[in-house]
Amino acid sequence: MTFPQWLDPYDTEPFLLFSTSHLWAISLTAVLIILMFLLRNWLRSLSPNTRRIIRITMACVMFGCESVLQLWYVYGGVWSLQTSLPLELCSLSLLLAALLLLVRSRLLHSALLFAGIAGALMAIVTPNLGYAYAHFRFIQFFAAHACIILALFYMTWVEQMRPSWKSVLGSMIFVNMAALIVYGVDVLLNANYMFLRHKPNTPSVLDMLGPYPLYILGEELLAIVIFSLMYLLIFAIPERLNNRVKRGKSSAL
């Protein structure tokens, strides 16, 4: 079968870390996050029905990202139990974040918030990706990971599901429960989902965490630090400063 170059699963042009296209993908994701933050009050002021339409649209896009990936695997004849199931942390986060948009579960938000955002950010900065721009897989990869971040920030900034230290704990529990289940699947299928049996073949943050299996313990410690810093820097400290400013204005009046 002859494939268009942008769909060819055996395309020979490799992805280059921090290439121009990679830096553009990182920059576009950052711009979208900043725009959502700047527009959060306007989005919050929209009618409940309009916000519901936005959430459903975002969820459909996210489910679509995974669906077209699975169809591409099948179309290209590369689908396999060992590599194609949606069992990577970001694949799980994508599907569950889409579900969160639909059901608005605070428990699900707490479980996904830091794990989803941190995992997607690391994937965007150091992708385990073999295809360069403008291959379908390149576009799908960055679109899906950006959607995870945007969906979780939307639920936090617009739908006002405020995180707490319990959210850090919830994300840690989610990551470890997912890893336990996925490791069982890895052993059963002789697979390496979530890189629980060996490191990826492309450069990643795991290279800094030691050999197998020590890097898994390193991931645990890194996750606790990153989740805690995210809560402090993105939510706790800005909220405290904002409250002080409001109290200062009230006192002045």
N, C-alpha and C positions, 0 to 999 in steps of 0.2 A: 504494500500500500504506500502511495506517495502522499506525504503530508506537506501542507504549507509550512514554510520555515518557522513561522511564529507559533505553530502547533506541534512541530516535530519533537517527539520525546527523545530523539537521538541527536538533537541539535548540538553541534560541536562548539559553538561559541560559549566559553565559560563565563560564569559570573565572577566579577572582580571586586573584592572588598574595597569600599571607599572609592570606587570609580565615580565618574561624573554622574551616571544614571543612579547609582546607589545614593550619592549625596543629595541628588534631587528628590529621591523617594523619602529620605530622612527629613529634608527640609519641608516637603509638602505635608508630611504627617505633622510636623511641628506647627505649621501654619494652621492646619485644621483644628488642632487642639487649642491654640491661642484664640482662634475665631470663636470656637464654642464657649470658651471662658468669657470672652468679651461680650458675646451675645446671650449669655446665660439668663440675664434678667429679662430681656425681650422674649426669649423662648418661654420663660416661666410665666410671662404675662399672657401668653396665648390661651385660648379656650381649652378646656380639658379634651374636647373632641379633636381639636387640631393637634394637640400633643399626642393623643392616641394614634392619630394617623401617622405622625412622625415616627413614633415607636414601632408601629407595624411595618412601615416602609424600611426602617433600618434593620429590623429583624429579618424581613424578606431578603434584603441585600446580603445579610450575613449567612442565612441558610443557603442562598444562591451561590455564595462564594465556595462553600463546601460541596454543593451539588455539582457545580460545573467542574470542580477539581476531580471528583469521582468519575464523572462522565469522560473527562479527558484521559484519566488513567485507563478506562475501558476502551475508549476510542483509539488510544495509542498502543493498546495491547500490553500495557505495563502494570496493570492492576494485579496486586498480590496480597495475600493475607499478611505477609511479613512486613510490608512497607506502606500499604494504602489505607488501612483502617484509620478513622479519625481518633487516634489514641495518643497523639502528642499533646502536651500540656496546652499549647495554643489552639489546637483543634478542639479540644474539650472546652476551653475557655470561649472559643468562638460560638459554639453551639449553645452553651449554657448562658452566655451573655445575650444571645438572641432570644432565648427562652425568658431571661430576666426582663427584657423589654416588653414581653407580652404579659407576664404574670405579676411583675413588680413585687417579687418576694424579697423582703428585707434579709432573710436568712441566706438566700442565694446571692444577694448583693454583697453581704459580709464575706461570704466564702470566696467570691470571685474578685473583689475589688483590687486588692494588691497583687494577688497571684496573676490575674489576667493582665493588668497593666504592666507589671514588671516583666513578665514573661514575653509579652508582645514587644515591649521596648527593646529588650535584649535581642529578640529575634530580628527586629528591624535594623539594629546597629550591627549585629554579627550574624547574618542569615546563614542557615544551613541550606544553601540554594545552589543549584548547578546551572541555572539559565540566566543569561544576560538580557537586558532590555533590547528589543520590545517583544520578547517571547511571552506567550500567554502565562506561563508559570511565574515569571517575574512579576507581571501585573497582578495576577491573582494573589500571590504571596503577600505583597505589600498592601494591597487593598484589604485583605482579610485581617491582617494584623493591625492596621490602622482602625478598622471597624471595631475591633475588640476594645481598644483604648477609648474611642469616641463613645461607644455605647455605655461603658462603665462611667465615664465622666458625665455623660448626659444624665444618667440615673442619679448621679450624685449632685451635680450642679443645678440641673433643671427640675428633676422630680424630687430633689431634696431628701434623698436617702443618705443621711449624714453618717459618716464612719466614726468609729471609736476604737479604743485599744482592743475591744472585742473583735473588731474587723481584722486586725492583725492576726489574732489567734484563729479566727475563722478561716483566713486564707492559708495559714500554716496547716490546719486540720485538713482542709480541702486538698492541698498539694500532697500531703502524706497519704491520705486515703486513696487519692487517684494513683499515686505511685505504687502503692501496695497492690491495687487491683491490676494495674497495667503490667507490673513486674510478673504477676502470675500469667498474664496473657503472653508476655515475652517468652517465658520459659516454655509455655505450652506450644507456641508457634515458632520457636527459635528465632524470635524477632528482637528488635532493639528500640521499641517505642519509648519515648522520654529519655533515651540514652541511658537506660538503667543497667545495661550489660557492657557497654563500652562507649567511648567518646565518638562524636561525629567525625567524619573524615575531612570536614572543612574546618577552618579556624573558628574558634568560639571561646566564650568566657571560661568554659570548662578546662581549657588548656592551662589556666592559671591556678587550678585547684588541685593539682596533683594527679597521680595515677589512679587507675581503678583498683579498689572501690572507694579510695579515700576522697575522690572528687564528689561522691554522693554526700558524704558528711560535710564537705566544704560547701556544697549547694545548700544544705540545711542551714548552716551558719550564715551564709551569704543572704539567704532568703529572709531570715529573721532581721538582719541588719537593714536590708533594703526596704522591707515592709515597714519597719519602725521609722526609718528616715522619711519614707514617703508620707506616712501619716503625720509626722511632725512638720515637715517642710511644706507639704501641699495643703494640709487640712488644719491641724491643731494650732500651729503658730499663726498663720494668717487669720484664722477665726478669732483667736484671742486678741490679735492686734485690731481687728475690725470691731470687736466688742468694746475695746478701750476707746477707740475713736468715737463710737456711738455714745458711750457714757460721757466722754468729754463734751460732745455737742449738747447733750441733755443738760449737763451741769451749766454750760454757758447760757442756755436758755433760762 
